[in-house]
Amino acid sequence: MIIRSVTVAHVRSHQQSRLDCARDVTILTGANGSGKTSMLEAVSVCSIGKTFVPVPDTSLIQRGADVCMATVEAVSDVDVPYRVSVEIREGQRKRIASTHGSNLSPRDILGVMPIVALSPDHKTITFGSPSDRRAFLDAVMAQSSKTVTGLLFDLRRVLKQRNALLQTDGRGMPAGRGMPWHAP
C-alpha cells in the first residue's frame, strides 16, 4: 500500500490537519512538539488499530475534545483505492470503518496496510529480553496474513492456558495423563 493522505481531527496538537503524501517518499520535518509523531500515530491507528507509542489510544484525544478521528487514504500496488477511518472516544470502543465495511474491529484492518514503526521507545528490541524481540516480530508478522494473525492469537491463548495449568502443578489432571505438550 502507498499512503496518499492522512487526515486528523482533534489529535493532540492538531485541530484539523491533512497531510498529502508524495508518491515515493514523504519526509516530515518541523519543530519539537509540532505534531509529526501524532501524524505517524494516526497512520498506526489506521493500520494496526492502535498507536505504536506505549500509551493508551485515548491519549491521542486533543485536550478539551471528547473525540479524535484519523483517516488514511491509500492505494494498493495495483491501484486499488483503500480508505480507513478510526474514531476514538474516552470510555468507548474504537469505531473503525474502511473500504471493506463499517463497525470493524482492529483485527479486521490488521495487515491490510502493513507498517513497521521503530522509535526510541522500542529500545527493548536491541537491549531487551528475547521475549521482547519475539513480541516485536510477532507484531510485524501478524500483518503478513490473516492466517498468521489467527495462529498468533491461538498461540497466545494456548500459552495462557498452559501457564495457568502449570501454576496448578498439574492438579486436576486425570490420573496417568501428563501435560499434553510433553512427549510421554
Secondary structure, DSSP 8 states (H G I E B T S, - for coil): -EEEEEEEEEETTEEEEEEE--SS-------TTSSHHHHHHHHHHHHHSS-SSSS-GGGGB-TT-SEEEEEEEEE-TT--EEEEEEEEETTS--EEEETTEEEE-HHHHTTTS------GGGTHHHHS-HHHHHHHHHHHHTTT-HHHHHHHHHHHHHHHHHHHHHHTTTTTS-TT---TTS--
